[in-house]
Structures are given as structure tokens and as C-alpha cells.
Amino acid sequence: MTTMLSGIRQFIEQRPDGATTQEIRRHIEDTYPGRWSAGTLTTNLYACAVNQPGAYKHHRSTEKFLFKDVEGKFHIYESEKYGPNVWVPSEDDETVSEDPSSNEQIEQLIEASISFEKDVEAHLIRNLDSIEKGLRFVDRQVVIDVGRVDIIAEDIKQRRVIIELKLGDAKDAAVGQIARYIGWYARKDGKPPRAMLIAGDLTSPSLFDMQQKR
């Protein structure tokens, strides 16, 4: 018997460009009429998103196999494509303090999180010069073989600049993620790019050391 999770997975696997909540809901309702409520779908999308920190607290046993991008589309999560799972919160992480009590609140949490990330990214793109004089925007949310790069820019010397955005604390895995991007572009361009990590806080010792040595 098909479960809702398997139904969601099967549909998204057929959508290489991802699917929105509305597209998934329409498919589930058309394919399995009357079997599940819209609220159950909302809860499952929230619970299965690997980059939804609150889901690890409120739905610990649910498999995390979805990735929701800044455009609001769900994809099957692949660490090689979207980077390592850096979203699992620590026990004292404030991002898991929210306790949604309704499906409407869950949907609002998901949309608010994605919207905020998208807004911050857009603000950075509009104000690259405030990060470094002469930075020029090239592209955003670029999918390469080893992950998805948040922002690609170019400096005054026409050197590629990778910019990775972390809204919360940056963990050690973020360094590995950027290193993979640098290696991939070094092979592609024949020379290593520059890279920047912009985060709410750099609390990891290794990240702090990197920051001090710059």
C-alpha cells in the first residue's frame, strides 16, 4: 500500500526541476483522491525537509529526504548536489524552540523560513559592494556537480568569487562544503576561485581559526 511519503517521493523523483507545495498537493489529491487531508500533506512536507531545523525536534523519527530551495520547490535531497546536512540543530539551538500546533502554523513556518533566506540573499546581491568594493553579481543558486552555490560573483580582478550564506551558526561542515565548491571550480576554470562564508555566527573553533588567519 502506498503511503503519503512514498507518494510524495515518487512524484518528486519524476520532477528533476522540483515541485512546489501546490503541485505536490494537486498530484496527491488527483492520484489518491480522499485518502489524506491537505493538513497531513503539509505536516509531512515539513517533517521530511532536511533543511527545516524544527522538524528534527517535532518529527524526529520521520525520514528527512526532501530539500526545499529558496524558490519554494521541493527536491529529493542529495548531499552531493545540495551539500552535507548542516541543518541538524544542537540541543540548545534556539531555532528549534518553535512548537507549531497546527498545520497552518507549520506551513507559515516553512514559508517564512524560505522567504527570509530568499530576502537575505537578495539583499546581499543588491549590496555586494558593501561586502567588498568592486564585487559584481554573476548568478545565484547555481547547481554544480558537488552542490548548490548560493551566489557567484566576480571581483575587480575578474576572479570568480563563491559566496555561501548560512542564516544561523556556521558549522564545520560549511567549510567542507565550500572546499568542494572551490575544488570543482578550480578544475573547471583551471585556477582556484575565492570564497566567502557569510553567517549569523562563526562559533566553530575551526571556523574561528580560519577567520583569524585571513
C-alpha distance (Angstrom), angle and dihedral (degrees) to the residues before:
residue distance angle dihedral
M1 . . .
T2 3.79 . .
T3 3.78 115.1 .
M4 3.78 122.8 -153.1
L5 3.80 90.7 -109.3
S6 3.79 92.8 53.1
G7 3.81 89.8 45.7
I8 3.80 90.5 53.1
R9 3.80 91.9 46.0
Q10 3.81 93.9 49.2
F11 3.80 91.8 50.2
I12 3.81 96.2 47.7
E13 3.81 91.8 45.6
Q14 3.80 86.0 62.4
R15 3.80 91.7 51.6
P16 3.84 108.6 71.8
D17 3.81 90.5 179.7
G18 3.80 93.6 50.0
A19 3.80 131.4 -113.9
T20 3.80 134.6 -105.8
T21 3.80 124.2 -126.2
Q22 3.80 89.2 -104.6
E23 3.82 92.8 52.3
I24 3.79 91.9 48.4
R25 3.80 91.9 47.0
R26 3.81 92.0 50.0
H27 3.81 91.4 49.7
I28 3.81 93.7 48.7
E29 3.80 92.8 47.3
D30 3.82 92.4 47.9
T31 3.80 96.1 43.1
Y32 3.81 98.9 39.5
P33 3.81 104.4 25.1
G34 3.78 113.8 -163.0
R35 3.80 95.4 -5.1
W36 3.82 98.6 109.7
S37 3.78 136.2 16.6
A38 3.81 124.7 -116.8
G39 3.80 88.3 -114.8
T40 3.79 91.8 57.8
L41 3.79 89.7 53.5
T42 3.81 91.9 50.7
T43 3.79 91.1 50.6
N44 3.80 92.8 49.0
L45 3.79 93.8 49.2
Y46 3.80 88.8 51.4
A47 3.80 93.5 45.7
C48 3.82 95.6 48.7
A49 3.81 99.6 46.7
V50 3.80 109.5 110.6
N51 3.82 91.5 -157.1
Q52 3.81 95.2 52.2
P53 3.85 103.4 94.7
G54 3.82 94.4 -169.2
A55 3.80 90.9 60.6
Y56 3.80 90.7 67.0
K57 3.79 89.7 62.3
H58 3.79 101.5 39.2
H59 3.83 99.0 33.5
R60 3.80 104.1 28.3
S61 3.79 97.0 154.1
T62 3.81 96.1 48.8
E63 3.80 115.9 102.3
K64 3.79 112.2 -111.1
F65 3.81 104.4 -140.7
L66 3.81 104.0 137.2
F67 3.79 131.2 84.3
K68 3.81 120.1 -161.3
D69 3.80 115.2 -154.8
V70 3.79 128.7 -151.5
E71 3.80 90.4 -96.0
G72 3.82 89.6 61.9
K73 3.81 96.6 -108.2
F74 3.79 124.2 134.8
H75 3.80 121.0 -134.4
I76 3.79 134.3 177.8
Y77 3.80 103.2 -93.9
E78 3.80 116.1 -115.8
S79 3.80 118.6 173.7
E80 3.82 90.5 -149.5
K81 3.79 90.2 57.7
Y82 3.81 104.0 34.0
G83 3.79 100.6 25.9
P84 3.82 130.5 -109.8
N85 3.77 121.3 -40.5
V86 3.81 101.4 -89.8
W87 3.80 94.2 155.9
V88 3.80 100.6 81.2
P89 3.82 102.0 113.9
S90 3.77 125.5 -135.9
E91 3.80 119.1 -117.9
D92 3.80 92.8 -97.6
D93 3.79 96.4 41.3
E94 3.80 108.8 132.6
T95 3.80 91.7 -148.6
V96 3.81 90.1 77.3
S97 3.80 95.0 54.1
E98 3.79 92.7 94.1
D99 3.79 112.7 98.7
P100 3.81 108.6 -168.0
S101 3.78 110.7 -154.2
S102 3.78 99.3 -174.4
N103 3.79 139.0 38.7
E104 3.79 89.4 -116.2
Q105 3.80 90.3 57.2
I106 3.80 90.5 47.5
E107 3.79 91.6 53.4
Q108 3.79 90.8 46.4
L109 3.82 90.3 51.5
I110 3.79 92.2 51.7
E111 3.78 94.3 46.2
A112 3.81 93.4 43.8
S113 3.81 91.7 51.4
I114 3.80 93.6 49.2
S115 3.81 92.5 42.4
F116 3.81 92.4 50.8
E117 3.80 92.5 49.5
K118 3.78 90.6 48.1
D119 3.82 91.7 48.7
V120 3.81 92.9 49.8
E121 3.79 90.7 48.4
A122 3.82 91.5 49.4
H123 3.82 90.5 48.7
L124 3.81 91.2 52.6
I125 3.79 91.3 49.3
R126 3.80 91.3 51.9
N127 3.80 91.5 47.6
L128 3.80 104.8 38.3
D129 3.78 89.1 131.1
S130 3.80 89.2 65.6
I131 3.81 89.3 59.3
E132 3.80 93.5 48.0
K133 3.77 130.9 -12.8
G134 3.77 112.7 -105.5
L135 3.80 98.6 18.7
R136 3.80 110.6 148.6
F137 3.81 124.2 -159.9
V138 3.82 115.5 -119.6
D139 3.82 108.6 165.1
R140 3.82 144.6 -29.3
Q141 3.82 136.6 -139.3
V142 3.79 91.5 14.5
V143 3.81 114.0 -177.1
I144 3.81 113.1 -144.6
D145 3.80 131.3 167.4
V146 3.81 93.7 -87.1
G147 3.79 102.1 40.0
R148 3.78 146.8 -53.0
V149 3.82 117.1 -59.7
D150 3.81 114.4 -146.3
I151 3.80 99.3 -150.0
I152 3.81 134.4 2.3
A153 3.80 116.9 -160.6
E154 3.79 138.3 164.9
D155 3.82 126.4 -131.9
I156 3.80 128.3 -141.4
K157 3.81 89.9 -87.7
Q158 3.82 89.3 55.9
R159 3.79 91.7 -111.6
R160 3.80 118.9 148.4
V161 3.82 113.4 -107.4
I162 3.81 121.6 -160.8
I163 3.81 113.9 -154.7
E164 3.80 118.8 -166.4
L165 3.80 119.7 -168.5
K166 3.82 124.6 -153.8
L167 3.79 114.7 178.6
G168 3.80 93.4 -162.9
D169 3.79 131.9 31.5
A170 3.80 115.3 -33.1
K171 3.80 111.8 -126.0
D172 3.81 131.5 -158.7
A173 3.80 89.9 -94.5
A174 3.80 89.1 65.8
V175 3.81 89.2 66.2
G176 3.80 91.5 53.0
Q177 3.77 90.0 47.1
I178 3.81 92.6 54.1
A179 3.81 91.1 43.3
R180 3.80 89.7 58.0
Y181 3.81 90.3 50.7
I182 3.82 91.0 49.6
G183 3.81 91.6 49.3
W184 3.80 92.9 47.9
Y185 3.82 94.2 49.9
A186 3.81 91.4 42.4
R187 3.80 88.6 59.4
K188 3.79 92.2 43.1
D189 3.82 97.6 45.9
G190 3.78 98.8 30.7
K191 3.81 90.6 -122.3
P192 3.83 132.8 64.3
P193 3.80 117.9 -99.6
R194 3.76 126.1 -136.9
A195 3.80 118.5 -106.1
M196 3.80 136.0 -156.3
L197 3.79 130.0 -167.2
I198 3.81 116.6 -155.7
A199 3.80 114.0 -171.6
G200 3.77 142.7 156.6
D201 3.80 89.7 -114.1
L202 3.80 138.0 -5.7
T203 3.78 100.0 -143.6
S204 3.80 100.2 150.3
P205 3.84 113.6 100.7
S206 3.80 92.8 -132.4
L207 3.80 91.7 50.3
F208 3.79 90.5 47.5
D209 3.81 90.3 52.3
M210 3.79 90.8 50.1
Q211 3.78 90.1 51.2
Q212 3.81 92.5 50.3
K213 3.81 93.0 49.3
R214 3.78 95.6 52.7
